[in-house]
Amino acid sequence: MRSELFQAAVDTLLTAISVEFARGTSAACLRTAHLLRSIDTTISTESIQPVSSHDTPCSLPDSVLELLETNSPVPTVSEIAALTRDLQWSESARSRTPISELIGPTSLIKHQSFRVGLFALIPGIDYADHAHPADEVYIVLAGSGSWSLGGGAYQVKRAGDIIDIPSMMTHAMRTGPTPALTLYSWTGDDVSFDHYRFC
């Protein structure tokens, strides 16, 4: 059973995350902010399962932990830093990078049609073109990475930048020597991985 103190810290984090998504102007950003303000955020008593059955438990690498100690212009980073070691992290079988899903079908807070979490792009990652039915939004919290949308040129994104990815748009990410810590949300009619595909 999680403590009341942990629940309060998660609620504080989710409030900060909703503010970050409310900065965006896309339908997916605004939908995410609305859901974060309106859903029941009680931590589930059921066990947390990885996002995918092929994901494996992991810890955040030092390079990402160091990002949490930087002076990021994004205030949410301080709330994340306070909870980092208490969150369950898994290495994504798809991207080979750490993920901690806060809200989702098998996550800390159960919700069948909405996903929100933290996604760390480690240094030197090349996450190939892929697509999925869910509308996806990334918000870079610290560090930097590059995103390619719809087969276009890679564009560098830094702390505070928002990346909107509509349903089924091909997208890819990569990092150089600096990692990136991001928030992500999946919203829309299908937030499952049933139709996730590499392109």
C-alpha atoms as one frame of an Amber mdcrd trajectory, in Angstrom:
protein
   0.000   0.000   0.000   1.375   3.402  -0.968   1.599   6.067   1.713  -0.531
   9.197   1.923   2.693  11.176   1.571   3.462   9.461  -1.733  -0.103  10.068
  -2.955   0.241  13.766  -2.075   3.573  13.965  -3.938   2.054  12.274  -7.015
  -0.923  14.664  -6.905   1.469  17.624  -6.766   3.390  16.219  -9.724   0.224
  15.645 -11.763  -0.938  19.201 -11.080   2.411  20.491 -12.354   2.166  18.204
 -15.399  -1.329  19.501 -16.200   0.060  23.053 -16.214   2.740  21.990 -18.694
   0.204  20.451 -21.080  -2.101  23.476 -20.719   0.686  25.593 -22.282   0.082
  23.801 -25.568  -2.500  24.809 -28.127  -3.252  21.507 -29.874  -6.390  19.494
 -29.196  -4.231  16.692 -27.730  -2.469  19.071 -25.304  -5.733  20.598 -24.133
  -7.392  17.167 -23.878  -4.473  15.936 -21.748  -4.629  18.968 -19.441  -8.399
  18.524 -19.051  -8.088  14.797 -18.275  -5.353  15.431 -15.718  -7.632  17.895
 -13.934 -10.745  15.719 -14.065  -9.838  12.040 -13.576  -9.526  10.196 -10.274
  -5.806  10.235  -9.468  -5.966   7.755  -6.602  -3.010   5.401  -6.770  -4.166
   1.892  -7.547  -3.737  -0.906  -5.033  -3.124  -3.283  -7.958   0.448  -3.993
  -8.947   2.062  -1.857 -11.631   2.837  -3.683 -14.850   5.257  -2.529 -17.562
   3.757  -0.672 -20.512   4.632  -3.678 -22.690   5.053  -7.280 -21.584   8.526
  -7.206 -23.186   9.740  -4.248 -21.086  12.181  -4.985 -18.269  12.694  -3.228
 -14.913  15.508  -0.685 -14.874  16.877   2.326 -13.066  17.444   5.728 -14.560
  21.025   6.018 -15.835  23.296   8.605 -14.214  23.197  10.798 -17.323  19.423
  11.247 -16.891  19.614  11.647 -13.103  22.112  14.464 -13.682  19.508  16.250
 -15.834  17.259  16.442 -12.774  19.969  18.421 -10.995  20.281  21.033 -13.741
  18.550  24.388 -13.759  15.823  23.447 -16.203  13.441  26.257 -17.162  10.593
  23.767 -16.642   9.347  23.902 -13.010   7.955  20.351 -13.147  11.515  18.981
 -13.017  11.773  19.672  -9.267   8.616  17.623  -8.555   9.940  14.797 -10.707
  13.328  14.901  -8.988  11.593  14.457  -5.627   9.828  11.290  -6.830  12.285
   9.762  -9.292  13.581   7.005  -7.044  10.060   6.086  -5.885   8.698   5.619
  -9.405   8.824   2.303 -11.227  10.984   2.507 -14.349  11.151  -0.024 -17.167
  13.369  -0.234 -20.206  11.153  -0.055 -23.262  11.645  -3.047 -25.541  10.794
  -0.781 -28.486  13.148   2.116 -27.823  15.659   0.654 -25.317  15.102   3.677
 -23.097  13.595   4.135 -19.600   9.882   4.826 -19.225   7.705   5.375 -16.159
   4.015   5.490 -16.940   2.061   7.355 -14.277  -1.429   6.945 -15.743  -2.551
   4.122 -18.013  -4.205   0.716 -18.174  -1.508  -1.046 -16.102   0.121   1.940
 -14.400   0.384   3.619 -11.013  -2.993   5.287 -11.612  -5.319   3.100 -13.653
  -7.086   4.557 -16.685  -8.146   2.548 -19.736  -8.211   5.312 -22.347  -5.435
   7.726 -21.354  -1.678   7.456 -20.824   0.726   9.938 -19.225   4.259   9.291
 -18.142   7.941  10.082 -18.214  10.165   8.976 -21.066  13.948   9.302 -20.971
  15.891   9.335 -24.208  19.372   8.186 -23.232  22.481   9.496 -25.026  23.069
   8.128 -28.509  19.579   6.705 -29.014  18.018   6.367 -32.454  14.318   5.513
 -32.109  13.290   4.614 -35.661  10.189   5.820 -37.537   7.015   4.459 -35.978
   3.316   5.287 -35.768   0.296   4.486 -33.593  -3.397   5.419 -33.413  -3.078
   7.540 -30.268  -2.467  11.279 -30.489   0.868  11.776 -28.761   2.406  14.836
 -27.150   5.951  15.132 -25.820   7.158  17.953 -23.605  10.912  18.173 -23.151
  11.637  18.752 -19.469  15.436  18.755 -19.515  18.245  18.040 -21.941  17.662
  17.904 -25.685  16.803  15.561 -28.520  15.730  15.675 -32.147  12.336  14.708
 -33.562  11.374  13.927 -37.142   7.662  14.148 -37.963   6.080  12.721 -41.087
   9.451  11.791 -42.570  10.681  15.386 -42.363  14.047  16.702 -41.251  15.052
  16.228 -37.628  14.515  19.311 -35.471  16.271  19.853 -32.153  13.955  20.264
 -29.176  15.024  21.563 -25.782  13.535  22.038 -22.323  10.096  23.594 -22.574
   9.472  22.576 -26.194   6.224  20.756 -27.055   6.043  18.167 -29.833   2.553
  17.290 -31.139   2.173  14.039 -33.052  -1.296  13.386 -34.506  -2.715   9.871
 -34.790  -0.767   7.620 -37.203   1.823  10.275 -38.088   5.210   8.662 -38.620
   7.781  10.007 -36.174  11.282   9.266 -34.945  13.585  10.563 -32.216  17.293
  10.596 -31.581  19.828  12.049 -29.195  23.482  12.947 -29.356  25.707  12.946
 -26.263  23.025  14.734 -24.187  19.958  12.796 -23.031  16.428  14.182 -22.907
  13.834  13.722 -20.180  10.293  14.142 -21.489   6.672  13.986 -20.476   4.385
  12.161 -22.859   0.662  11.660 -23.257  -1.404   9.335 -25.399  -5.032  10.294
 -25.956  -7.742   9.514 -28.486  -9.898   6.535 -29.374  -7.133   3.905 -29.140
  -4.285   4.153 -26.617  -3.382   0.467 -26.891  -0.255  -0.883 -28.563  -2.314
  -3.219 -30.763  -1.703  -1.155 -33.918   1.703   0.307 -33.007   4.098  -0.261
 -35.890   7.587   0.560 -37.050   7.652   2.061 -40.534
